[in-house]
Amino acid sequence: MPTLVVRARRVVRTTGFAVLTGTFVPMFAARMRFAGPSGPSRRAVRDAWMGGWSRALLRLFAIQVRVDGDIPPITGGRVIVANHRSAIDIGAVQAVFGGEMLARHDLADWPVIGLGARTADTLFVNRTEANSGALAMRAVQRRLADGHLITIFPEGTTFDGDEVRPFHPGAFVAAIGAKAEVLPVGLAYPAASSAAYVNETFPQHLARLAGGAPTCVGIAVGRPIRAQPGERAAALAQRAQAEVVTLVARARAVRPVTTRCPSSSSRH
């Protein structure tokens, strides 16, 4: 049975999540209507609002982010590729890097969160339908060619542990077609954390996160890579996966044994 402390955390954090999200999303949607349909000004508004919301949620759930490595300046289109372990990944990556995301298709229909995702220019894909994947990757390529930053989790779903599964090549087809760079990123969580999002619904996952102790997320940032002349997407995907494997190990090494990040090294 959950202890009184865990139950209290769940009540406070789930209530806070509902109030924060329910307040933020309509205000965000209203603000974005005045930001224009596209362009740098819209991206700046989106990043400011989404970054603020993400940081607020991380504080609410007592999640600290420790970043190892410098984020290189953006000179054009960039796709961030990372391992995927938790719903926390989205908030942590958004808070650190900004930009847009590729998400599972059903997220678009979730109450409140779906509206927020659509307003944030999220792209959606149904990985069980080949046509959906092809359409999504064409949309990713167009945005990359226009200089956007998009985060994709190319394992295709969430997994537990540090093993990095094979990357689907679609994101790399888009990167090659747009002549965009790929920025590999590795994420690591404490083994005792409640971060893993596997074999449960989102409400169940949210309840576990809400009851969890303070935790530290390690994020290791790699160097941008580009396709070599004549390199195919599958080969670029394998190179990026190998980089993420190394970065996950680095994120694991810099993340302290305790669940809390050192205050001087956390960014959130």
N, C-alpha and C positions, 0 to 999 in steps of 0.2 A: 504493500500500500504506500502511496506517496506520503511523504512527511508533510507536516504543516507548512514548513518553509517552501517546499516544492509546490504545494497547492497554492500558497500565497503568491509565489512568483507567477504561476500560470494565470491566476486571476488578474493580477496587475498588468502583466505583459500582454496577454491576449486582449484585455480591455483597451490598453494603450495602443496596441496595433490597430484595433478597429476604429478608435477615435482619431488617431493620427492619419490613417489611410483614408478614412471617410471624410475627413476635413481637407486633406491635401489634394486628393484627386480632382474634386470639382473646381478648386481654386487653380490648380495646374492646368486643367482643360480650358478654363476661361482665359488664363494668361496666354496659353499657346495659340488661341484664336487670333490674338493681336500680334503674334510673332511672324506672321507670313507663312506661306506654304512651304518654303524651302530657304536654303542659304545659311551663311554663317551666323546671322543674328538669331535665327530659329534654333540653331544648334547651341549657341551660347545660353539662351534662355532655358532650353531643355536641360543642359548639363548643370546649370546652376540649381534648378529646381529639383531635378532627380538626385543630384549629389547631396543636397540638403536633406531630402527625404531619406535617402539611404543612410546617411550618417546619423540621423535621428533614430532610425530603426536599430542600427547597430548599438547605439548607446542604450536604447530601451532594453535590448536583449543582452546587455553587458558583454558585447563582442568587440574585442579590440583587434585591429589589423596592424601587423608588422610587415613592412615592405623592405625587401632586400634587393638592392640594385636600383639604378637610376632609370627613369622613364625617358627614353630618347625623344627629342623633338619630332613632331609630325611634319613631314614634307610632302605628303600626298595621302592617297588612300591607305588605310591600315586595317588589317584584320587581326584581332587578338584571339589566339587559340589557347585554351587552358583545359586542364582536367576538370571534371565535374563531380562534386561530392554532395552538395547540399544546396538548399534554397538560399543559404547564406552567401554562396558564391556570387549571386546576382548583385546583392547589396554591396558586398565587399569590392567587387570589380567595378561597379558603377561609381562607388565613392572614390576609388583610386584613379580610374582611367576616364570615366565619362563615356560619351558615345552612345551608340545604339546597340541593340542585341537581336539575335535570332533566337526565337523561342518556340516551344511546342505549340501546336495549333489551338489546342483547347484552352490555353491561357487567355486567349482573346475573349472568351465567353464567360470568364469568371466574374462574379459580381464585384464591382468597384475596381479590383485589381486589373481586370481586363480593360476597362476604360483607361486606366492609368498607363497600361502597356501600349495600347493603341495610340494614345496621345503622345507618348514618348517615341513615336515612330518605330516601334518594334516591328520586326519582320517575323512572320509566322510560317511554320512548316509542319506538315503532317508526314512524319518519316515512314509511315506505312504505305504512302501513296507516291509512286515514282514521279507522277506529273507534278505533285505539290512540291517535291524536292527540286525538280528542274526549274519551276517557276520561281521558287524562293532564291535559288542560286543566281538566276538571271537578275533578280532584283538586287541581290547583294552586289553583283558585279557592277550594275549601273551606279549604285551608291558609292562603291569604292572608286570607280572612275571619276566621280564627282568630288573625291577627296574626303569621304566620310570615314569615321572610325566605327567599326562594328565588331562586337565580341561574339564569338561562336564557340560552343563546347562540342568539338568534333567527335567525341566518343559517342554522342547521340543520346545519352541519358546519364543518370547519376549512378555512381558505384561507391561502395565502401572501400576504405583502405587506400594505400598509396600506389597500387598497381595502375599504370596508365594503359587503357585498352587501345586497340587500333583506331586510328582516326579515319572517319569517312572522308573521301576525297573532295566532296562537293565544294567546300569552302576554298579549297586550293585551286580548283578549276576557276572559281570566280576571281581569286587573287591573281592568277596568271593572266586571265583575260583582261583584267583591269590594270595590269602592271603595278599592282599594289604590293606593299611589304607585309610580311607576316611577323607578328610579335608574339613569341612563345612566352607563356606564363605558367608557373607551377604553384599550386595551392596545397597547404597541409594543415590539418587540424589535430588537436590532441587526441590520442587514442581513446581517452575516457570521455570525450565530449559527446553531445547528443546531436552532432552535426549531420551524420549520414542520412540521406533521404532515399531509402530503399524499402520496397515492399510495404508501402503505407500511403494513405491519402495525404493530401496537403494539410487538411485540418489536423490529422494525427501528428504529422511532422511539426506543424506549428505548435501544438500542445507540448510536444517533447522539448522543442527549443525553448519555449516559454518557461518550462520548469527547470531548465538546465542551469548549471553553475556558470559564472563568468568564464569566458574562453578566449583564446588567442588564435587568430588566423594568420598563418605565415604565407606571404605572397612573394615569390621570387621572380624577378623580371629579367628576361633574357635579352639578347640582341636581335634586332630585326634581321630577317632573312628574306631573300627573294629567290624566285625560280632562276635556275641557271639556264643558259641558252639550250633550248630543245628539251628541257626537263618536263616530264609529265606530272600531272597532279598527284598521282599515287606516290611517286618518288618524293615529291615535295612534302606530302603528308607524312611519309615515313621519317623524313628529316626533322620535321616539326615535332613529331611525336617523340623522337629520341631526345630532342632538346627539352621537351616538357618533362620527360623522365628525369633528366639531370636536374632540372629546376625544382621538381617536387622534392628530390633528395636534399637540395640546397635549402628549400623552405622548411623542410623537416629539421635540418641541422641548425638553422638560425632561430627557429621557434623554441622557446624555453621549455624545459620539462614540465614546469608548472603550467596551469592553464592561463595565467595572466601574462600579458606582454609587459616587458619593462617600459615604464612610462616614457622614458626618453627615446624609445625606438618606435613607438606606435604612431600610426597615421590613420585617422578616421574622421 
